[in-house]
Protein backbone atom coordinates (compact mmCIF):
# COMPACT_ATOMS: atom_id res chain seq x y z
CA UNK A 1 0.00 0.00 0.00
CA UNK A 2 1.25 3.46 -0.86
CA UNK A 3 1.19 6.46 1.47
CA UNK A 4 1.98 10.05 0.57
CA UNK A 5 2.99 12.73 3.11
CA UNK A 6 4.08 16.33 2.60
CA UNK A 7 7.61 17.33 3.54
CA UNK A 8 9.21 20.74 3.95
CA UNK A 9 12.66 20.98 2.35
CA UNK A 10 14.99 23.88 3.16
CA UNK A 11 18.67 24.74 2.96
CA UNK A 12 20.65 24.67 6.20
CA UNK A 13 24.43 24.81 6.61
CA UNK A 14 25.08 23.65 3.05
CA UNK A 15 22.71 20.67 3.34
CA UNK A 16 19.05 20.15 2.56
CA UNK A 17 17.03 19.64 5.74
CA UNK A 18 13.60 18.01 5.70
CA UNK A 19 10.69 18.15 8.13
CA UNK A 20 7.61 15.94 7.89
CA UNK A 21 5.02 17.94 9.87
CA UNK A 22 2.32 15.24 9.80
CA UNK A 23 4.72 12.73 11.35
CA UNK A 24 5.52 14.62 14.55
CA UNK A 25 7.97 16.90 12.72
CA UNK A 26 10.15 13.94 11.87
CA UNK A 27 13.41 15.38 10.55
CA UNK A 28 16.29 14.26 8.37
CA UNK A 29 18.67 15.81 5.86
CA UNK A 30 20.57 15.11 2.65
CA UNK A 31 23.66 16.40 0.90
CA UNK A 32 21.64 17.65 -2.07
CA UNK A 33 18.00 17.63 -3.21
CA UNK A 34 18.16 14.10 -4.68
CA UNK A 35 19.79 12.73 -1.52
CA UNK A 36 17.29 14.65 0.64
CA UNK A 37 14.37 13.11 -1.26
CA UNK A 38 15.80 9.64 -0.65
CA UNK A 39 16.41 10.39 3.03
CA UNK A 40 12.88 11.79 3.45
CA UNK A 41 11.45 8.63 1.93
CA UNK A 42 13.61 6.42 4.13
CA UNK A 43 12.66 8.31 7.31
CA UNK A 44 8.98 8.19 6.35
CA UNK A 45 9.24 4.46 5.51
CA UNK A 46 10.71 3.63 8.91
CA UNK A 47 8.24 5.83 10.83
CA UNK A 48 5.17 4.35 9.13
CA UNK A 49 6.48 0.77 9.23
CA UNK A 50 7.14 1.04 12.97
CA UNK A 51 3.74 2.63 13.63
CA UNK A 52 1.92 -0.08 11.66
CA UNK A 53 3.96 -2.86 13.29
CA UNK A 54 3.15 -1.46 16.75
CA UNK A 55 -0.57 -1.21 15.96
CA UNK A 56 -0.67 2.58 16.00
CA UNK A 57 -2.99 4.48 13.70
CA UNK A 58 -1.34 6.55 11.00
CA UNK A 59 -1.90 10.30 10.88
CA UNK A 60 -3.89 11.64 7.96
CA UNK A 61 -1.63 13.38 5.46
CA UNK A 62 -2.18 17.10 5.00
CA UNK A 63 -2.92 18.51 1.59
CA UNK A 64 0.14 20.01 -0.08
CA UNK A 65 -1.60 23.40 -0.18
CA UNK A 66 -2.19 23.34 3.59
CA UNK A 67 1.51 23.26 4.50
CA UNK A 68 2.79 26.72 5.46
CA UNK A 69 6.57 26.60 5.29
CA UNK A 70 6.96 29.78 7.37
CA UNK A 71 4.81 28.37 10.19
CA UNK A 72 6.58 25.00 10.13
CA UNK A 73 10.04 26.57 10.15
CA UNK A 74 9.07 29.09 12.85
CA UNK A 75 8.61 26.20 15.30
CA UNK A 76 12.33 25.48 14.83
CA UNK A 77 13.45 29.12 14.77
CA UNK A 78 14.40 28.69 11.11
CA UNK A 79 12.23 31.45 9.60
CA UNK A 80 15.26 32.74 7.71
CA UNK A 81 15.25 29.54 5.62
CA UNK A 82 11.66 30.07 4.48
CA UNK A 83 12.71 31.89 1.30
CA UNK A 84 14.44 28.80 -0.08
CA UNK A 85 11.97 26.30 1.39
CA UNK A 86 9.63 24.20 -0.69
CA UNK A 87 7.05 21.52 -0.02
CA UNK A 88 6.99 18.21 -1.85
CA UNK A 89 5.09 14.98 -1.33
CA UNK A 90 7.01 11.90 -0.21
CA UNK A 91 5.75 8.57 -1.55
CA UNK A 92 6.13 5.48 0.61
CA UNK A 93 5.50 1.95 -0.69
CA UNK A 94 4.80 0.11 2.56
CA UNK A 95 4.35 -3.25 0.85
CA UNK A 96 7.85 -3.12 -0.61
CA UNK A 97 9.39 -1.68 2.55
CA UNK A 98 7.78 -4.37 4.72
CA UNK A 99 8.95 -7.07 2.30
CA UNK A 100 12.53 -5.85 2.60
CA UNK A 101 12.55 -5.13 6.35
CA UNK A 102 10.11 -7.51 7.97
CA UNK A 103 11.29 -9.73 10.81
CA UNK A 104 8.77 -12.38 9.85
CA UNK A 105 10.37 -15.81 9.79
CA UNK A 106 10.54 -17.70 6.50
CA UNK A 107 10.85 -21.48 6.46
CA UNK A 108 13.74 -22.94 4.51
CA UNK A 109 14.64 -26.59 4.00
CA UNK A 110 18.07 -27.59 5.26
CA UNK A 111 20.09 -30.72 4.63
CA UNK A 112 22.96 -31.62 6.96
CA UNK A 113 24.81 -34.86 7.67
CA UNK A 114 23.08 -37.13 10.18
CA UNK A 115 26.09 -37.12 12.54
CA UNK A 116 25.91 -33.30 12.74
CA UNK A 117 22.19 -33.42 13.43
CA UNK A 118 22.79 -35.90 16.26
CA UNK A 119 25.45 -33.67 17.84
CA UNK A 120 23.24 -30.59 17.59
CA UNK A 121 20.29 -32.40 19.17
CA UNK A 122 22.46 -33.77 22.00
CA UNK A 123 23.69 -30.25 22.76
CA UNK A 124 20.18 -28.72 22.37
CA UNK A 125 21.51 -26.21 19.85
CA UNK A 126 18.95 -24.09 18.03
CA UNK A 127 19.48 -24.74 14.29
CA UNK A 128 17.60 -21.62 13.22
CA UNK A 129 19.57 -19.31 15.49
CA UNK A 130 22.93 -20.74 14.40
CA UNK A 131 21.99 -20.48 10.73
CA UNK A 132 20.68 -16.91 11.12
CA UNK A 133 23.86 -15.84 12.94
CA UNK A 134 26.07 -17.48 10.31
CA UNK A 135 24.15 -15.96 7.39
CA UNK A 136 24.19 -12.51 8.97
CA UNK A 137 27.94 -12.74 9.65
CA UNK A 138 28.57 -13.78 6.04
CA UNK A 139 26.48 -10.92 4.65
CA UNK A 140 28.19 -8.42 6.96
CA UNK A 141 31.62 -9.64 5.85
CA UNK A 142 30.58 -9.35 2.20
CA UNK A 143 29.28 -5.79 2.70
CA UNK A 144 32.34 -4.81 4.74
CA UNK A 145 34.74 -6.18 2.09
CA UNK A 146 32.97 -4.10 -0.59
CA UNK A 147 33.39 -0.97 1.53
CA UNK A 148 37.13 -1.50 1.86
N, C-alpha and C positions, 0 to 999 in steps of 0.2 A: 504494500500500500504506500502511496506517495503522500507526503505532507509538504506544505509550502509555508514558510514563515518569513516575514520581512526582517531585514538586517540593515543597520546603519553602518556605513563604511566612512571612515574619515582618516586623514593623514595625521600621524603623531610621531615625532622624533624619527622621521625618515622611513617609517613603516606605515602599513595600512591597518588601522585598528577596526574591529568590528564589534558591535553590540547587537544582541538579539533581544529587544525589549519584551516580547511576548514570553520569553523563556527566562524570566527573572533577571533580565539584563546580563545574560550569559555573554562572556567576552572572550575574544581571541584576537590574533593579529596575523598578518602575513608580510612577507618581504616586498610584495608588489600586489597589484590588483588580482592577478590570476591566482597567486598563492593565497591571498586573503579569501578569495571565493572558495578555494579548496578547504581552507582551515575553518571557514564558517560552516560549510557543509559537514565537515568532520565533527565539529563541536555540537552542531544540531543533531546529527546522527546519534552521537553518544548520549546526549541529554534525553532524546525521545526514546531511545532503546532502553535506557535505564528506567525511565518513568513507566514505560509499558511493562517491562519485566517485573517491576515492583508493584504493579497493579494501580498505579496512580492515573488519574485522568489527565489528558493532554489539554493544555490551554488552547482556546480558539485563536487562530491566527488573525491578526489585524489586517485590515485592507491596506494596501500600499499607500493609498491616499491619506490614510489616517495617521501615518507616522510623521511626527513633527521633529525633524532633526535637531532644531534648536532646543526644544524641550527635553529631548532624550539626552543631549550632550550637556545641558545645564545641570542635570543631576550629578554629573561627574566633573563639574567645573571645567568643561571643555568647550564653552561657548565659542571661543576663538577658532575652533576647528569647523564650525558650522558652515563657513563659506565653501569649503572644499568637500563637505559631506554629501553623500548620496545614499538613497535607499534602494535596495534591490531585494528580490525574493530569493530565498535559498530553498532549493528542492532537495528533499530527503526521500530516498527509496528504502523504506523500512524493511521490506521483504528481502532485498539484496543485502542490506546491512546485517540483518538478523542471520541470514544464511552464512555470512562470512564470520560473524562474531558470537554466534550462539554457543553456549556451554552444553547444549543438549548432546547426550551420548549417542554415538552411532555404533551399531554392532558390526564387527568385522570378524571374519573367519580366520583362524590362526592354526597353523600346523607346526608342531614341534616334535622332536624325538620323544618317545615314550619315557626313556630314562630321565629326561629333563622334567617332564610332567610329574613323574613320581617324586623327584627331589623337591620341586616347587610345592607339591601338595603336602609332603612331610614337613616342610618348613612353614606351611600356611602363608605362602607368599601370594600377594594379590597380582595376578597376571596383568589385569587391566592397568593398574597403577604403574607397574614396571614398564610396560609397553609405552604408556603415555609419557613417562619420564624419559625413556630412551628416545622416543620420536621427537619430543620437544628439544632435548639436548642436541640431537642431530640437526634439526632445523636451525637452532640457534648457532651452531658451529658453521653451518652453511651460510647463514646471513652474515655472521661475523667475518668469515673469510672473504666474502664479497666486498665488505666495507674496508678491508685492509688493502 
